[in-house]
Protein backbone atom coordinates (compact mmCIF):
# COMPACT_ATOMS: atom_id res chain seq x y z
CA UNK A 1 0.00 0.00 0.00
CA UNK A 2 2.85 2.36 0.85
CA UNK A 3 4.46 1.64 -2.52
CA UNK A 4 1.16 2.51 -4.21
CA UNK A 5 1.05 5.88 -2.43
CA UNK A 6 4.63 6.59 -3.50
CA UNK A 7 3.78 5.66 -7.09
CA UNK A 8 0.75 7.98 -7.05
CA UNK A 9 2.88 10.80 -5.68
CA UNK A 10 5.49 10.29 -8.40
CA UNK A 11 2.75 10.30 -11.06
CA UNK A 12 1.30 13.55 -9.68
CA UNK A 13 4.74 15.18 -9.76
CA UNK A 14 5.32 13.90 -13.29
CA UNK A 15 1.96 15.26 -14.46
CA UNK A 16 2.67 18.63 -12.84
CA UNK A 17 6.03 18.76 -14.61
CA UNK A 18 4.33 18.18 -17.96
CA UNK A 19 1.53 20.63 -17.26
CA UNK A 20 3.72 23.51 -16.06
CA UNK A 21 2.70 27.01 -17.06
CA UNK A 22 4.98 29.51 -18.74
CA UNK A 23 4.64 33.24 -18.24
CA UNK A 24 6.76 36.09 -19.52
CA UNK A 25 6.54 39.87 -19.83
CA UNK A 26 7.49 41.65 -23.06
CA UNK A 27 7.54 45.39 -22.36
CA UNK A 28 3.89 46.33 -21.87
CA UNK A 29 2.66 42.80 -22.56
CA UNK A 30 2.42 39.65 -20.48
CA UNK A 31 1.90 36.24 -22.08
CA UNK A 32 0.92 33.08 -20.22
CA UNK A 33 0.61 29.57 -21.66
CA UNK A 34 -1.19 27.05 -19.45
CA UNK A 35 0.24 23.55 -19.45
CA UNK A 36 -3.18 22.23 -18.55
CA UNK A 37 -5.42 22.73 -21.62
CA UNK A 38 -2.88 24.72 -23.66
CA UNK A 39 -4.87 27.91 -23.09
CA UNK A 40 -3.07 31.10 -24.12
CA UNK A 41 -3.56 34.38 -22.25
CA UNK A 42 -2.24 37.78 -23.34
CA UNK A 43 -2.47 40.93 -21.21
CA UNK A 44 -1.60 44.54 -21.98
CA UNK A 45 -0.84 46.72 -18.93
CA UNK A 46 -3.43 44.65 -16.96
CA UNK A 47 -6.27 46.51 -18.70
CA UNK A 48 -6.66 44.60 -21.96
CA UNK A 49 -6.86 40.83 -22.08
CA UNK A 50 -7.10 38.22 -24.82
CA UNK A 51 -7.63 34.49 -24.28
CA UNK A 52 -7.15 31.92 -27.04
CA UNK A 53 -8.59 28.51 -26.25
CA UNK A 54 -8.98 25.35 -28.34
CA UNK A 55 -12.67 24.42 -28.23
CA UNK A 56 -13.05 21.34 -30.43
CA UNK A 57 -11.86 19.38 -33.45
CA UNK A 58 -14.26 17.19 -35.36
CA UNK A 59 -14.44 15.38 -38.66
CA UNK A 60 -17.27 16.20 -41.07
CA UNK A 61 -18.62 14.71 -44.30
CA UNK A 62 -18.23 16.59 -47.62
CA UNK A 63 -21.79 17.84 -46.97
CA UNK A 64 -20.69 19.29 -43.60
CA UNK A 65 -22.41 16.75 -41.33
CA UNK A 66 -20.47 15.92 -38.17
CA UNK A 67 -19.11 12.38 -37.96
CA UNK A 68 -19.71 10.93 -34.51
CA UNK A 69 -17.12 8.59 -33.07
CA UNK A 70 -14.38 8.22 -30.46
CA UNK A 71 -11.56 8.85 -32.91
CA UNK A 72 -13.25 11.46 -35.09
CA UNK A 73 -14.03 14.29 -32.65
CA UNK A 74 -12.22 15.81 -29.69
CA UNK A 75 -13.22 18.57 -27.28
CA UNK A 76 -11.59 17.69 -23.94
CA UNK A 77 -8.66 20.09 -24.22
CA UNK A 78 -9.03 21.15 -20.60
CA UNK A 79 -7.99 17.62 -19.60
CA UNK A 80 -4.84 17.54 -21.71
CA UNK A 81 -1.37 18.04 -20.24
CA UNK A 82 0.82 20.01 -22.63
CA UNK A 83 4.59 20.01 -22.41
CA UNK A 84 5.48 23.71 -22.39
CA UNK A 85 8.99 24.96 -23.12
CA UNK A 86 10.66 28.08 -21.77
CA UNK A 87 10.46 31.31 -23.77
CA UNK A 88 13.52 31.38 -26.03
CA UNK A 89 14.94 34.36 -27.98
CA UNK A 90 14.78 33.60 -31.69
CA UNK A 91 14.44 34.96 -35.25
CA UNK A 92 11.26 34.48 -37.34
CA UNK A 93 11.24 35.69 -40.96
CA UNK A 94 14.18 37.99 -40.16
CA UNK A 95 12.40 39.54 -37.16
CA UNK A 96 13.54 39.30 -33.54
CA UNK A 97 11.08 37.45 -31.33
CA UNK A 98 10.61 35.09 -28.39
CA UNK A 99 9.13 31.64 -28.94
CA UNK A 100 7.48 29.20 -26.54
CA UNK A 101 6.50 25.73 -27.73
CA UNK A 102 3.71 23.55 -26.36
CA UNK A 103 3.07 19.95 -27.36
CA UNK A 104 0.78 17.06 -26.44
CA UNK A 105 1.19 13.49 -27.73
CA UNK A 106 -1.43 10.81 -28.44
CA UNK A 107 -4.24 13.28 -27.73
CA UNK A 108 -6.98 11.46 -29.65
CA UNK A 109 -5.24 8.27 -30.71
CA UNK A 110 -1.75 6.81 -30.61
CA UNK A 111 0.50 8.74 -32.97
CA UNK A 112 -1.62 11.91 -33.08
CA UNK A 113 0.12 15.08 -31.93
CA UNK A 114 -0.60 18.79 -31.44
CA UNK A 115 2.29 21.23 -31.44
CA UNK A 116 1.85 24.96 -30.97
CA UNK A 117 4.46 27.68 -31.23
CA UNK A 118 3.61 31.06 -29.74
CA UNK A 119 5.78 33.73 -31.35
CA UNK A 120 5.96 37.16 -29.68
CA UNK A 121 7.58 39.75 -31.93
CA UNK A 122 10.04 42.28 -30.51
CA UNK A 123 10.16 44.58 -33.55
CA UNK A 124 8.00 45.97 -36.33
CA UNK A 125 7.97 44.34 -39.75
CA UNK A 126 6.05 42.22 -42.26
CA UNK A 127 5.47 38.47 -42.13
CA UNK A 128 4.15 36.16 -44.83
CA UNK A 129 1.01 34.28 -43.72
CA UNK A 130 0.69 32.23 -46.91
CA UNK A 131 0.83 32.77 -50.67
CA UNK A 132 2.84 35.98 -50.13
CA UNK A 133 0.02 37.53 -48.08
CA UNK A 134 1.87 40.01 -45.86
CA UNK A 135 0.72 41.13 -42.41
CA UNK A 136 2.27 43.92 -40.37
CA UNK A 137 3.47 43.01 -36.88
CA UNK A 138 4.90 45.14 -34.10
CA UNK A 139 6.37 44.58 -30.62
CA UNK A 140 3.83 42.52 -28.66
CA UNK A 141 2.11 40.97 -31.70
CA UNK A 142 1.46 37.27 -31.16
CA UNK A 143 1.55 34.67 -33.91
CA UNK A 144 0.34 31.13 -33.25
CA UNK A 145 1.83 28.37 -35.39
CA UNK A 146 -0.45 25.36 -35.00
CA UNK A 147 0.76 21.93 -36.14
CA UNK A 148 -1.51 18.88 -36.15
CA UNK A 149 -0.11 15.46 -37.00
CA UNK A 150 -1.83 12.21 -37.98
CA UNK A 151 -5.52 12.90 -37.41
CA UNK A 152 -7.26 9.47 -37.69
CA UNK A 153 -9.63 10.21 -40.57
CA UNK A 154 -12.29 7.68 -41.55
CA UNK A 155 -10.84 5.17 -43.99
CA UNK A 156 -13.57 2.59 -44.64
CA UNK A 157 -13.00 0.17 -47.51
CA UNK A 158 -16.31 -1.71 -47.55
CA UNK A 159 -15.12 -4.44 -45.20
CA UNK A 160 -18.02 -5.18 -42.84
CA UNK A 161 -15.65 -6.69 -40.27
CA UNK A 162 -13.10 -3.88 -39.88
CA UNK A 163 -14.96 -0.75 -41.04
CA UNK A 164 -16.19 1.79 -38.48
CA UNK A 165 -19.97 2.13 -38.53
CA UNK A 166 -19.90 5.93 -38.22
CA UNK A 167 -17.58 6.17 -41.24
CA UNK A 168 -20.20 5.05 -43.78
CA UNK A 169 -23.47 6.51 -45.01
CA UNK A 170 -26.73 4.75 -44.15
CA UNK A 171 -26.60 2.79 -47.42
CA UNK A 172 -23.18 1.43 -46.48
CA UNK A 173 -21.17 3.63 -48.85
CA UNK A 174 -17.85 4.65 -47.23
CA UNK A 175 -17.50 8.38 -46.44
CA UNK A 176 -14.62 9.89 -48.41
CA UNK A 177 -13.08 13.35 -48.92
CA UNK A 178 -13.90 14.44 -45.38
CA UNK A 179 -12.93 17.72 -43.73
CA UNK A 180 -11.51 18.47 -40.31
CA UNK A 181 -13.30 21.36 -38.59
CA UNK A 182 -11.46 23.19 -35.81
CA UNK A 183 -13.17 25.63 -33.44
CA UNK A 184 -11.07 28.17 -31.52
CA UNK A 185 -12.67 30.27 -28.78
CA UNK A 186 -11.54 33.86 -28.28
CA UNK A 187 -12.31 36.14 -25.35
CA UNK A 188 -11.63 39.86 -25.28
CA UNK A 189 -13.26 43.07 -24.07
CA UNK A 190 -16.16 42.90 -26.55
CA UNK A 191 -18.03 40.34 -28.60
CA UNK A 192 -16.35 39.57 -31.87
CA UNK A 193 -17.22 41.65 -34.90
CA UNK A 194 -16.34 41.10 -38.55
CA UNK A 195 -14.26 43.77 -40.19
CA UNK A 196 -13.65 44.77 -43.80
CA UNK A 197 -12.17 41.36 -44.60
CA UNK A 198 -14.00 38.17 -43.69
CA UNK A 199 -10.95 36.62 -42.03
CA UNK A 200 -10.34 39.63 -39.72
CA UNK A 201 -12.23 40.35 -36.51
CA UNK A 202 -12.03 42.75 -33.59
CA UNK A 203 -12.70 41.96 -29.94
CA UNK A 204 -12.56 45.61 -28.91
CA UNK A 205 -9.16 45.58 -27.26
CA UNK A 206 -7.59 43.10 -29.64
CA UNK A 207 -7.49 42.26 -33.30
CA UNK A 208 -7.11 38.87 -34.98
CA UNK A 209 -6.14 38.07 -38.55
CA UNK A 210 -7.00 34.52 -39.62
CA UNK A 211 -5.21 33.35 -42.74
CA UNK A 212 -7.21 31.26 -45.22
CA UNK A 213 -3.99 29.48 -46.15
CA UNK A 214 -2.51 26.39 -44.51
CA UNK A 215 0.06 23.75 -45.35
CA UNK A 216 -0.11 19.96 -45.55
CA UNK A 217 3.32 18.35 -45.59
CA UNK A 218 4.71 21.69 -46.79
CA UNK A 219 2.21 22.12 -49.66
CA UNK A 220 0.15 25.33 -49.58
CA UNK A 221 -3.64 24.87 -49.55
CA UNK A 222 -6.69 27.12 -49.07
CA UNK A 223 -9.79 26.72 -46.91
CA UNK A 224 -13.25 26.62 -48.58
CA UNK A 225 -14.65 29.99 -49.68
CA UNK A 226 -16.65 30.78 -46.52
CA UNK A 227 -13.86 29.87 -44.04
CA UNK A 228 -12.55 31.03 -41.62
CA UNK A 229 -15.67 32.65 -40.20
CA UNK A 230 -16.82 34.03 -36.88
CA UNK A 231 -19.73 32.60 -34.90
CA UNK A 232 -20.86 34.54 -31.83
CA UNK A 233 -22.76 32.38 -29.35
CA UNK A 234 -23.71 34.22 -26.17
CA UNK A 235 -20.44 35.56 -24.76
CA UNK A 236 -18.39 33.13 -26.81
CA UNK A 237 -16.56 34.09 -30.00
CA UNK A 238 -15.86 30.96 -32.01
CA UNK A 239 -13.59 31.04 -35.04
CA UNK A 240 -14.52 28.13 -37.28
CA UNK A 241 -11.88 26.62 -39.55
CA UNK A 242 -12.12 23.89 -42.16
CA UNK A 243 -9.23 21.79 -43.51
CA UNK A 244 -9.36 19.20 -46.27
CA UNK A 245 -8.63 15.56 -45.44
CA UNK A 246 -4.88 15.10 -45.08
CA UNK A 247 -2.19 12.59 -44.27
CA UNK A 248 0.80 13.65 -42.24
CA UNK A 249 1.28 17.19 -40.93
CA UNK A 250 -1.14 20.14 -41.07
CA UNK A 251 0.16 23.65 -40.26
CA UNK A 252 -1.78 26.90 -39.83
CA UNK A 253 -0.79 30.26 -38.34
CA UNK A 254 -3.08 33.16 -37.28
CA UNK A 255 -1.94 36.54 -35.91
CA UNK A 256 -3.23 38.36 -32.79
CA UNK A 257 -2.63 41.98 -31.78
CA UNK A 258 -3.56 43.89 -28.65
CA UNK A 259 -4.70 47.52 -28.70
CA UNK A 260 -2.66 50.20 -26.98
CA UNK A 261 -5.55 52.61 -26.39
CA UNK A 262 -9.09 52.58 -25.06
CA UNK A 263 -10.48 52.93 -28.59
CA UNK A 264 -11.61 49.70 -30.33
CA UNK A 265 -8.88 48.43 -32.61
CA UNK A 266 -9.76 48.36 -36.30
CA UNK A 267 -7.70 47.54 -39.37
CA UNK A 268 -6.79 50.25 -41.85
CA UNK A 269 -9.44 50.47 -44.53
CA UNK A 270 -8.17 49.08 -47.80
CA UNK A 271 -8.06 51.62 -50.67
CA UNK A 272 -10.58 51.06 -53.42
CA UNK A 273 -9.46 49.65 -56.73
CA UNK A 274 -8.75 52.60 -59.13
CA UNK A 275 -11.10 50.96 -61.62
CA UNK A 276 -13.93 51.55 -59.11
CA UNK A 277 -13.24 55.29 -59.24
CA UNK A 278 -13.36 55.22 -63.08
CA UNK A 279 -16.75 53.49 -63.01
CA UNK A 280 -18.02 55.91 -60.35
CA UNK A 281 -16.89 58.93 -62.43
CA UNK A 282 -18.46 57.47 -65.59
CA UNK A 283 -21.77 56.99 -63.75
CA UNK A 284 -21.73 60.61 -62.55
CA UNK A 285 -20.96 61.92 -66.05
CA UNK A 286 -23.70 59.74 -67.56
CA UNK A 287 -26.18 61.00 -64.97
CA UNK A 288 -25.24 64.64 -65.60
CA UNK A 289 -25.57 64.21 -69.39
CA UNK A 290 -28.92 62.44 -69.03
CA UNK A 291 -30.31 65.15 -66.74
CA UNK A 292 -29.01 67.90 -69.07
CA UNK A 293 -30.60 66.23 -72.11
CA UNK A 294 -33.86 65.85 -70.23
CA UNK A 295 -33.91 69.53 -69.27
CA UNK A 296 -33.03 70.64 -72.84
CA UNK A 297 -35.74 68.44 -74.33
CA UNK A 298 -38.23 69.69 -71.77
CA UNK A 299 -37.31 73.33 -72.51
CA UNK A 300 -37.56 72.82 -76.30
CA UNK A 301 -40.89 71.06 -75.90
CA UNK A 302 -42.23 73.91 -73.78
CA UNK A 303 -40.91 76.46 -76.29
CA UNK A 304 -42.62 74.61 -79.15
CA UNK A 305 -45.89 74.48 -77.19
CA UNK A 306 -45.67 78.23 -76.49
CA UNK A 307 -44.99 79.03 -80.17
CA UNK A 308 -47.90 76.84 -81.28
CA UNK A 309 -50.18 78.51 -78.75
CA UNK A 310 -49.06 81.97 -79.93
CA UNK A 311 -49.72 81.11 -83.57
CA UNK A 312 -53.16 79.79 -82.68
CA UNK A 313 -53.95 83.00 -80.82
CA UNK A 314 -52.91 85.08 -83.88
CA UNK A 315 -55.08 82.99 -86.19
CA UNK A 316 -58.04 83.53 -83.90
CA UNK A 317 -57.49 87.27 -83.83
CA UNK A 318 -57.41 87.45 -87.69
CA UNK A 319 -60.73 85.69 -87.94
C-alpha positions in Angstrom: 0.0 0.0 0.0 2.8 2.4 0.9 4.5 1.6 -2.5 1.2 2.5 -4.2 1.1 5.9 -2.4 4.6 6.6 -3.5 3.8 5.7 -7.1 0.7 8.0 -7.1 2.9 10.8 -5.7 5.5 10.3 -8.4 2.7 10.3 -11.1 1.3 13.5 -9.7 4.7 15.2 -9.8 5.3 13.9 -13.3 2.0 15.3 -14.5 2.7 18.6 -12.8 6.0 18.8 -14.6 4.3 18.2 -18.0 1.5 20.6 -17.3 3.7 23.5 -16.1 2.7 27.0 -17.1 5.0 29.5 -18.7 4.6 33.2 -18.2 6.8 36.1 -19.5 6.5 39.9 -19.8 7.5 41.7 -23.1 7.5 45.4 -22.4 3.9 46.3 -21.9 2.7 42.8 -22.6 2.4 39.6 -20.5 1.9 36.2 -22.1 0.9 33.1 -20.2 0.6 29.6 -21.7 -1.2 27.0 -19.5 0.2 23.6 -19.4 -3.2 22.2 -18.5 -5.4 22.7 -21.6 -2.9 24.7 -23.7 -4.9 27.9 -23.1 -3.1 31.1 -24.1 -3.6 34.4 -22.3 -2.2 37.8 -23.3 -2.5 40.9 -21.2 -1.6 44.5 -22.0 -0.8 46.7 -18.9 -3.4 44.7 -17.0 -6.3 46.5 -18.7 -6.7 44.6 -22.0 -6.9 40.8 -22.1 -7.1 38.2 -24.8 -7.6 34.5 -24.3 -7.1 31.9 -27.0 -8.6 28.5 -26.3 -9.0 25.3 -28.3 -12.7 24.4 -28.2 -13.1 21.3 -30.4 -11.9 19.4 -33.4 -14.3 17.2 -35.4 -14.4 15.4 -38.7 -17.3 16.2 -41.1 -18.6 14.7 -44.3 -18.2 16.6 -47.6 -21.8 17.8 -47.0 -20.7 19.3 -43.6 -22.4 16.7 -41.3 -20.5 15.9 -38.2 -19.1 12.4 -38.0 -19.7 10.9 -34.5 -17.1 8.6 -33.1 -14.4 8.2 -30.5 -11.6 8.8 -32.9 -13.2 11.5 -35.1 -14.0 14.3 -32.6 -12.2 15.8 -29.7 -13.2 18.6 -27.3 -11.6 17.7 -23.9 -8.7 20.1 -24.2 -9.0 21.2 -20.6 -8.0 17.6 -19.6 -4.8 17.5 -21.7 -1.4 18.0 -20.2 0.8 20.0 -22.6 4.6 20.0 -22.4 5.5 23.7 -22.4 9.0 25.0 -23.1 10.7 28.1 -21.8 10.5 31.3 -23.8 13.5 31.4 -26.0 14.9 34.4 -28.0 14.8 33.6 -31.7 14.4 35.0 -35.2 11.3 34.5 -37.3 11.2 35.7 -41.0 14.2 38.0 -40.2 12.4 39.5 -37.2 13.5 39.3 -33.5 11.1 37.4 -31.3 10.6 35.1 -28.4 9.1 31.6 -28.9 7.5 29.2 -26.5 6.5 25.7 -27.7 3.7 23.6 -26.4 3.1 20.0 -27.4 0.8 17.1 -26.4 1.2 13.5 -27.7 -1.4 10.8 -28.4 -4.2 13.3 -27.7 -7.0 11.5 -29.6 -5.2 8.3 -30.7 -1.8 6.8 -30.6 0.5 8.7 -33.0 -1.6 11.9 -33.1 0.1 15.1 -31.9 -0.6 18.8 -31.4 2.3 21.2 -31.4 1.8 25.0 -31.0 4.5 27.7 -31.2 3.6 31.1 -29.7 5.8 33.7 -31.4 6.0 37.2 -29.7 7.6 39.7 -31.9 10.0 42.3 -30.5 10.2 44.6 -33.6 8.0 46.0 -36.3 8.0 44.3 -39.7 6.0 42.2 -42.3 5.5 38.5 -42.1 4.2 36.2 -44.8 1.0 34.3 -43.7 0.7 32.2 -46.9 0.8 32.8 -50.7 2.8 36.0 -50.1 0.0 37.5 -48.1 1.9 40.0 -45.9 0.7 41.1 -42.4 2.3 43.9 -40.4 3.5 43.0 -36.9 4.9 45.1 -34.1 6.4 44.6 -30.6 3.8 42.5 -28.7 2.1 41.0 -31.7 1.5 37.3 -31.2 1.6 34.7 -33.9 0.3 31.1 -33.2 1.8 28.4 -35.4 -0.5 25.4 -35.0 0.8 21.9 -36.1 -1.5 18.9 -36.1 -0.1 15.5 -37.0 -1.8 12.2 -38.0 -5.5 12.9 -37.4 -7.3 9.5 -37.7 -9.6 10.2 -40.6 -12.3 7.7 -41.6 -10.8 5.2 -44.0 -13.6 2.6 -44.6 -13.0 0.2 -47.5 -16.3 -1.7 -47.5 -15.1 -4.4 -45.2 -18.0 -5.2 -42.8 -15.6 -6.7 -40.3 -13.1 -3.9 -39.9 -15.0 -0.8 -41.0 -16.2 1.8 -38.5 -20.0 2.1 -38.5 -19.9 5.9 -38.2 -17.6 6.2 -41.2 -20.2 5.1 -43.8 -23.5 6.5 -45.0 -26.7 4.7 -44.2 -26.6 2.8 -47.4 -23.2 1.4 -46.5 -21.2 3.6 -48.9 -17.8 4.7 -47.2 -17.5 8.4 -46.4 -14.6 9.9 -48.4 -13.1 13.4 -48.9 -13.9 14.4 -45.4 -12.9 17.7 -43.7 -11.5 18.5 -40.3 -13.3 21.4 -38.6 -11.5 23.2 -35.8 -13.2 25.6 -33.4 -11.1 28.2 -31.5 -12.7 30.3 -28.8 -11.5 33.9 -28.3 -12.3 36.1 -25.3 -11.6 39.9 -25.3 -13.3 43.1 -24.1 -16.2 42.9 -26.5 -18.0 40.3 -28.6 -16.3 39.6 -31.9 -17.2 41.7 -34.9 -16.3 41.1 -38.5 -14.3 43.8 -40.2 -13.7 44.8 -43.8 -12.2 41.4 -44.6 -14.0 38.2 -43.7 -10.9 36.6 -42.0 -10.3 39.6 -39.7 -12.2 40.4 -36.5 -12.0 42.7 -33.6 -12.7 42.0 -29.9 -12.6 45.6 -28.9 -9.2 45.6 -27.3 -7.6 43.1 -29.6 -7.5 42.3 -33.3 -7.1 38.9 -35.0 -6.1 38.1 -38.6 -7.0 34.5 -39.6 -5.2 33.3 -42.7 -7.2 31.3 -45.2 -4.0 29.5 -46.1 -2.5 26.4 -44.5 0.1 23.8 -45.4 -0.1 20.0 -45.5 3.3 18.4 -45.6 4.7 21.7 -46.8 2.2 22.1 -49.7 0.1 25.3 -49.6 -3.6 24.9 -49.5 -6.7 27.1 -49.1 -9.8 26.7 -46.9 -13.2 26.6 -48.6 -14.7 30.0 -49.7 -16.7 30.8 -46.5 -13.9 29.9 -44.0 -12.5 31.0 -41.6 -15.7 32.7 -40.2 -16.8 34.0 -36.9 -19.7 32.6 -34.9 -20.9 34.5 -31.8 -22.8 32.4 -29.4 -23.7 34.2 -26.2 -20.4 35.6 -24.8 -18.4 33.1 -26.8 -16.6 34.1 -30.0 -15.9 31.0 -32.0 -13.6 31.0 -35.0 -14.5 28.1 -37.3 -11.9 26.6 -39.5 -12.1 23.9 -42.2 -9.2 21.8 -43.5 -9.4 19.2 -46.3 -8.6 15.6 -45.4 -4.9 15.1 -45.1 -2.2 12.6 -44.3 0.8 13.6 -42.2 1.3 17.2 -40.9 -1.1 20.1 -41.1 0.2 23.6 -40.3 -1.8 26.9 -39.8 -0.8 30.3 -38.3 -3.1 33.2 -37.3 -1.9 36.5 -35.9 -3.2 38.4 -32.8 -2.6 42.0 -31.8 -3.6 43.9 -28.6 -4.7 47.5 -28.7 -2.7 50.2 -27.0 -5.6 52.6 -26.4 -9.1 52.6 -25.1 -10.5 52.9 -28.6 -11.6 49.7 -30.3 -8.9 48.4 -32.6 -9.8 48.4 -36.3 -7.7 47.5 -39.4 -6.8 50.3 -41.8 -9.4 50.5 -44.5 -8.2 49.1 -47.8 -8.1 51.6 -50.7 -10.6 51.1 -53.4 -9.5 49.7 -56.7 -8.8 52.6 -59.1 -11.1 51.0 -61.6 -13.9 51.6 -59.1 -13.2 55.3 -59.2 -13.4 55.2 -63.1 -16.7 53.5 -63.0 -18.0 55.9 -60.4 -16.9 58.9 -62.4 -18.5 57.5 -65.6 -21.8 57.0 -63.8 -21.7 60.6 -62.6 -21.0 61.9 -66.1 -23.7 59.7 -67.6 -26.2 61.0 -65.0 -25.2 64.6 -65.6 -25.6 64.2 -69.4 -28.9 62.4 -69.0 -30.3 65.2 -66.7 -29.0 67.9 -69.1 -30.6 66.2 -72.1 -33.9 65.8 -70.2 -33.9 69.5 -69.3 -33.0 70.6 -72.8 -35.7 68.4 -74.3 -38.2 69.7 -71.8 -37.3 73.3 -72.5 -37.6 72.8 -76.3 -40.9 71.1 -75.9 -42.2 73.9 -73.8 -40.9 76.5 -76.3 -42.6 74.6 -79.2 -45.9 74.5 -77.2 -45.7 78.2 -76.5 -45.0 79.0 -80.2 -47.9 76.8 -81.3 -50.2 78.5 -78.7 -49.1 82.0 -79.9 -49.7 81.1 -83.6 -53.2 79.8 -82.7 -54.0 83.0 -80.8 -52.9 85.1 -83.9 -55.1 83.0 -86.2 -58.0 83.5 -83.9 -57.5 87.3 -83.8 -57.4 87.4 -87.7 -60.7 85.7 -87.9 
